[in-house]
Amino acid sequence: MNQRRVIINMLFILTISVLFLFLLVYGGNNTASFYQISKGVVWAVVITFFLILLMVRAIVSINTSRRKDAEEFLSNSEKILRAALNATDNGILVVDNNRQILEANELYFKMWDIPWDKCSTNSEIDNAGLIKKQLMDSDAFGEWVDSVYGTPATGHYITHLMDGRVMDVFSTPLVDEGNIAGRVWSFRDISERKQNEELKSKTDESMKLVRETLEYDKVKTEFFANISHEIKTPLNIIIGILQLFELNLGNKNVELDFDKLTKYTGIMRKNCFRLLRMLNNLIYITEIDSGFIELHLQNNDLVQIINDIILAAGKFIEDKGVQLNVSTDSDSLEIACDGDKIGRVLLNLLSNALKFTGEGGMINVSLSNRDGFAYISVKDTGIGIPDEMKGIIFQRFRQVDKSFTRRCEGSGIGLSLAKSLVEMHNGSIEVKSEYGKGSEFIIKLPIWQMDSDETAAASEQAADERIDRINVEFSDIY
């Protein structure tokens, strides 16, 4: 349009110029003949036509030059685009909404092993058929491909080939003036990356096993050191008292003070119980791991079990200057459980509470039920547990205080054993603690009853056994 206006304006200027030249030559001469004027007009027309031809040729030459420049620029752009497509690490495919191929790079055909006679086809559907034959999930991949056409969203899919390769596929809408004109598909072979990820995963797993092995060796070393201490200490005490007896017997001083004899034999008995407790726990937890321990479920009254334990242990606890309180929501709460094992758990929790609660402290034992579960709480006002140690106290052979100068003895088995026994009842045990203010252990047991209710005598027998076990359980408390 602009070129047409320029040509019209130039022709108009040339015509005016020629006419002006004609009038200038002949306009002032009144005597000029008609022939001369006619001749001048002819020359003017000829000159004008000649000038027009020159101008048209110049314009045509300019347009031709511009067209060649444009064609050369377009050709160079296509070469650059082609080089860029072939330089990328991805296979690139550009199609229109009819799934006709607009552009594709060499890597696309190479990575999918598309024959040369198929490379010139304009239909993406033909190539898709060749591609799906190579996939392990061809149906799912085909459904995904069909679903992304016509959508403005970018699609992503990872597919596995039968030859072991893994392809990462992206599909992006091709937008032209705000309208979706087709799709741009990008294919990347991520087999090596996946192999590296799998190798890293295996390496991480191996490192995890190494760390666990080292941690296990550390725990094992700590356990053997702790067990050695737990065996050596009571044995040294027993041997020392025996040496004292031998010394008196050697001096033929057989008239030992009765109070001293009672005191020394009591110390020996206590340390024998301590050794017995440690060995019993070791044997018991080994039997649990081996599957030899079974639950002897009976309908037991939890209130009675707790009262039996408190009755047997109460005097011992109060003799240590610690106040013991008991509270229950009801006078009776019958559930199906192994009363002996629940008693063992409760004794262990009372023993731990007494160990870490100083004189003048308090231990509260409570029983409640809600939402079909029974909750037994043992709460103390002792030293508490640091936050970083709460996660390991139920682990076997782990202790909050590992030093040989610790204020309380123990093998680190008790809480692990308690947790195992509670879980055998499909229950759970948790700890709440604030360092310096005390701890609370909460046992959660499901409430249910067995069809048979035969066990009053068995319950009494279990209570007697729990009373006999008090001295053993509390043997490491001085």
Secondary structure as UniProt FT lines:
FT   HELIX           2..26
FT   TURN            27..28
FT   TURN            30..31
FT   HELIX           34..87
FT   STRAND          91..96
FT   TURN            97..98
FT   STRAND          100..104
FT   HELIX           106..111
FT   TURN            112..113
FT   HELIX           116..119
FT   HELIX           124..132
FT   TURN            133..134
FT   TURN            136..137
FT   HELIX           138..148
FT   TURN            149..150
FT   STRAND          155..161
FT   TURN            162..163
FT   STRAND          166..176
FT   TURN            177..178
FT   STRAND          179..189
FT   HELIX           191..250
FT   TURN            251..252
FT   HELIX           258..290
FT   STRAND          298..301
FT   HELIX           302..319
FT   TURN            320..321
FT   STRAND          323..328
FT   STRAND          334..337
FT   HELIX           339..355
FT   TURN            359..360
FT   STRAND          362..370
FT   TURN            371..372
FT   STRAND          373..380
FT   HELIX           387..389
FT   TURN            390..394
FT   TURN            396..397
FT   TURN            404..405
FT   HELIX           414..424
FT   TURN            425..426
FT   STRAND          428..434
FT   TURN            435..437
FT   STRAND          438..446
FT   HELIX           456..473
FT   TURN            474..476
//
